[in-house]
């Protein structure tokens, strides 16, 4: 029996339709990573000059900027969608409106190893990955023209990745994108009505129900969200009031690394080499908004979250036209399989 579920964080709806699983091509996880040429990969040791001037790196002692010996490395996206060189300017084009492509577009090279997947990362590699993200957000927030910073990872062709070498991206925009604004407004309205954090209440309720929990430690909690839009979707949220990933202490960075390590090992165990997106939802930098009250007390109620959305079920016309998803695997079943010791 199918049914609709409604997401408290986005107000989107999803159809949980387990009978769709009988359709033979519905869930077939095949590796979509094609072999590519190591020698010409710009993210390899020795090819640093192919990927542009280094913006940030975690390096071995003694190693030098733009040389080998790095553990993570951030470079400009050579095919960038936005550029910090632009000025912030709006203009009318008759009936229409446009704005200069001001922003930032960077690539995080997560590791020097071309053929490694996140299930093979050691705790320290996840820690370096998180520290790199924190360093870049801290730095981009200094540019007051940028009002939103999105960190994301596309892994696999079906998830939009054009390169095999493990990498993530950062795009910063000169205004808060519509869907993000909506998320913020939902959390703001919830706080104004109940005096509590929406994500905080969501986490408490998941702990109380104990049906969709996958993993928890001192700081973080991973679960399959009640209205999961994607099969095996995982949401990672802090148990404490942390609005930004940049607020994490060294111990909390270790806790986040441990959640990621656990979740990716289990996802790969269940799904094989699967395409996915990973999305970081962070509180935006406080900036000059049209409405000065918009950020009022936001650090009290906003909590940063991290979403992992496996892309084993392809989006099609219905999803694109309605913004409503069909998920053939219930989050309860997904959580049970991910939790299970085998
Ligand atoms: Zn490579």
Boltz pocket constraint, residues with backbone or C-beta under 6 A from the ligand:
constraints:
  - pocket:
      binder: B
      contacts: [[A, 38], [A, 41], [A, 42], [A, 43], [A, 44], [A, 112], [A, 113], [A, 114], [A, 165]]
      max_distance: 6.0
